[in-house]
């Protein structure tokens, strides 16, 4: 609680740290991702000159959306988001859960964390239920024919 109450929200640029780093990346890094283990190492190597990037002594906060772009490039982002696009194309009813995950990409630092898994469990359960439901309807139709 003390950390939240002592944080000056107007000066906290935590959610846009990733944007500032992406703006400083080379075009090849933007497409394929950086050659460092994490954005903090990339920053320490002197690749980011933007003074607005907030860094603590142990690392930096970068939301999942920007983290995927920084570490894996646009190609990695397309692969990561392709999972959700395929689900949306097949099951439109699940769109509210996908939107919740998409919002978490901009505010949460872990790509596959507890919030992501919690939402994804409901998505997969719904998909499995829809598959089983269609099988049950086919069985009922066959029984009515006889």
C-alpha positions in Angstrom: 0.0 0.0 0.0 2.8 2.4 0.8 4.3 1.9 -2.6 1.0 2.8 -4.4 0.3 5.8 -2.2 3.9 7.1 -2.6 3.9 6.8 -6.4 3.4 10.0 -8.3 1.1 8.9 -11.2 1.8 12.0 -13.3 5.5 11.2 -13.4 5.2 7.4 -13.6 5.9 6.6 -17.3 5.9 2.9 -16.6 3.3 1.9 -19.1 5.1 3.7 -22.0 8.6 2.5 -21.2 8.2 0.0 -24.0 7.1 2.6 -26.5 10.2 4.7 -25.7 12.5 1.7 -26.2 10.7 0.7 -29.5 11.2 4.3 -30.8 14.9 3.9 -30.3 15.3 0.5 -31.9 17.1 -0.2 -35.1 14.9 -1.2 -38.0 16.3 -4.8 -38.0 15.7 -5.1 -34.3 12.1 -3.8 -34.8 11.4 -6.6 -37.3 13.3 -9.5 -35.6 13.7 -8.4 -32.0 16.7 -7.4 -29.9 19.7 -9.6 -29.3 19.6 -9.2 -25.5 17.9 -11.2 -22.9 15.6 -8.4 -21.8 14.9 -4.7 -22.3 16.9 -3.8 -19.3 20.1 -5.3 -20.7 19.4 -3.5 -24.0 19.1 -0.2 -22.0 22.3 -0.9 -20.1 24.2 -1.5 -23.3 23.5 2.1 -24.3 21.1 1.5 -27.0 18.4 3.7 -25.5 19.2 7.4 -25.1 15.7 8.6 -24.2 15.8 10.1 -20.7 12.1 9.5 -20.1 12.6 5.7 -19.7 12.1 4.8 -16.0 14.7 2.4 -14.7 15.1 1.0 -11.2 18.3 -0.5 -9.9 17.1 -4.0 -10.6 15.3 -3.6 -13.9 12.5 -1.8 -15.8 8.8 -2.3 -16.3 7.7 -3.0 -19.8 4.1 -4.2 -20.6 3.6 -7.5 -22.5 2.7 -5.9 -25.8 5.9 -3.8 -25.9 7.9 -6.7 -24.5 6.9 -9.0 -27.3 7.8 -6.3 -29.9 11.2 -5.6 -28.2 12.3 -9.2 -27.7 10.7 -10.9 -30.7 10.0 -8.0 -33.2 6.9 -7.5 -35.3 7.2 -11.1 -36.5 6.9 -12.4 -33.0 4.0 -10.1 -32.3 2.1 -11.4 -35.3 2.7 -15.0 -34.2 1.6 -14.2 -30.6 -1.6 -12.4 -31.6 -2.4 -15.0 -34.3 -3.6 -17.3 -31.5 -6.2 -14.8 -30.6 -7.3 -14.0 -34.1 -7.8 -17.7 -34.9 -10.0 -18.1 -31.9 -12.0 -14.9 -32.7 -12.6 -16.1 -36.3 -14.0 -19.4 -35.1 -15.8 -18.3 -31.9 -17.2 -14.8 -31.9 -18.9 -15.3 -28.5 -15.5 -15.4 -26.8 -14.6 -11.8 -27.9 -15.1 -10.2 -24.4 -12.5 -12.6 -22.9 -10.1 -11.9 -25.7 -10.5 -8.1 -25.1 -9.7 -8.6 -21.4 -6.5 -10.4 -22.4 -5.7 -7.7 -24.9 -6.1 -5.0 -22.3 -3.8 -6.9 -20.0 -1.1 -6.9 -22.7 -0.8 -3.1 -22.2 -0.9 -3.1 -18.4 0.7 -6.4 -17.3 4.4 -7.2 -17.5 4.1 -11.0 -17.9 3.2 -12.4 -21.3 1.8 -15.6 -19.9 1.0 -14.8 -16.3 -1.8 -15.6 -13.9 -4.2 -13.1 -15.5 -3.6 -14.4 -19.0 -4.0 -18.0 -17.9 -7.1 -17.3 -15.9 -8.8 -15.8 -19.0 -7.4 -18.4 -21.3 -8.8 -21.3 -19.2 -12.3 -19.8 -19.8 -11.6 -19.4 -23.5 -10.4 -23.0 -23.9 -13.3 -24.3 -21.7 -15.8 -22.5 -23.9 -14.2 -23.9 -27.1 -14.3 -27.4 -25.8 -17.9 -27.0 -24.6 -18.9 -25.8 -28.1 -17.2 -28.8 -29.7 -18.9 -31.2 -27.3 -22.2 -29.4 -27.8 -22.1 -29.9 -31.6 -21.3 -33.6 -31.1 -24.3 -34.0 -28.8 -26.6 -32.3 -31.3 -25.4 -34.7 -34.0 -26.1 -37.7 -31.8 -29.6 -36.4 -31.0 -30.3 -35.9 -34.7 -29.2 -39.5 -35.5 -31.3 -40.9 -32.7 -34.4 -39.0 -33.9 -34.0 -40.5 -37.4 -34.1 -44.0 -36.2 
